[in-house]
Amino acid sequence: MHHEFPEFDAKISELKVADAHFKKLSDQYDEVNHSIHRIESGVENHADEVLTELRKKRLHLKDELYALLSK
């Protein structure tokens, strides 16, 4: 997630330790992002609908994380 928000690099590291909710969202984001990359690279095969739903979930998580980072 550091590559998504390089301007918040230190704050991301801090919140992952200090804020359980932020850590949970960050872990979920990493899992969803990893799944998307596996599908896009052809390692896993899924219907387009699955990929679309994963992308929506990733965007929602990213929005939530950004809101916490920009407080």
Backbone torsions as a table, in degrees:
resi	resn	phi	psi	omega
1	MET	NA	-19.5	179.4
2	HIS	-59.3	-33.4	-179.3
3	HIS	-72.3	-22.9	178.1
4	GLU	-75.6	-35.8	-176.7
5	PHE	-131.7	66.4	-176.2
6	PRO	-61.4	-26.1	179.8
7	GLU	-70.2	-15.7	179.9
8	PHE	-110.8	22.1	-174.2
9	ASP	-51.1	-52.5	-178.5
10	ALA	-66.1	-39.7	-178.4
11	LYS	-67.6	-35.8	176.8
12	ILE	-60.6	-48.7	179.6
13	SER	-60.3	-42.4	-179.9
14	GLU	-64.3	-47.4	-177.0
15	LEU	-69.0	-31.1	178.0
16	LYS	-61.9	-27.0	179.9
17	VAL	-91.7	-40.1	-170.6
18	ALA	-92.4	-19.8	-172.8
19	ASP	-127.3	107.0	-176.7
20	ALA	-62.1	-37.5	179.6
21	HIS	-65.7	-44.3	177.8
22	PHE	-61.3	-44.2	179.3
23	LYS	-59.5	-43.2	180.0
24	LYS	-62.8	-46.5	178.6
25	LEU	-62.9	-40.7	179.4
26	SER	-63.5	-43.6	178.2
27	ASP	-63.4	-42.0	177.6
28	GLN	-62.7	-43.6	178.3
29	TYR	-58.1	-47.5	-179.2
30	ASP	-60.9	-41.2	179.6
31	GLU	-64.7	-46.9	-179.6
32	VAL	-64.8	-43.9	179.7
33	ASN	-61.1	-41.6	178.3
34	HIS	-62.9	-43.8	179.1
35	SER	-61.6	-42.3	179.2
36	ILE	-61.6	-45.5	-179.8
37	HIS	-63.9	-36.0	178.1
38	ARG	-65.9	-39.9	178.5
39	ILE	-69.2	-46.6	-177.8
40	GLU	-64.3	-30.8	-179.5
41	SER	-87.5	-3.2	176.7
42	GLY	87.3	4.7	178.7
43	VAL	-68.6	-37.0	177.1
44	GLU	-122.7	148.5	177.6
45	ASN	-114.0	127.9	177.6
46	HIS	-144.2	161.0	176.2
47	ALA	-64.2	153.7	179.1
48	ASP	-56.8	-32.7	-179.4
49	GLU	-63.4	-36.6	178.8
50	VAL	-64.7	-46.0	179.4
51	LEU	-63.1	-41.3	178.8
52	THR	-62.1	-44.3	179.6
53	GLU	-65.3	-39.7	177.2
54	LEU	-63.6	-40.8	178.3
55	ARG	-64.4	-39.2	177.2
56	LYS	-64.0	-42.7	179.3
57	LYS	-63.8	-42.1	179.0
58	ARG	-61.8	-42.9	179.8
59	LEU	-63.8	-42.1	178.2
60	HIS	-62.2	-45.5	178.6
61	LEU	-62.9	-41.7	179.7
62	LYS	-62.1	-41.1	178.2
63	ASP	-63.0	-43.5	179.1
64	GLU	-63.7	-44.2	-179.7
65	LEU	-63.6	-43.0	179.1
66	TYR	-61.3	-41.1	179.1
67	ALA	-60.2	-40.8	178.8
68	LEU	-69.6	-38.1	-178.8
69	LEU	-70.5	-31.3	-174.6
70	SER	-91.4	8.2	177.0
71	LYS	-68.6	NA	NA
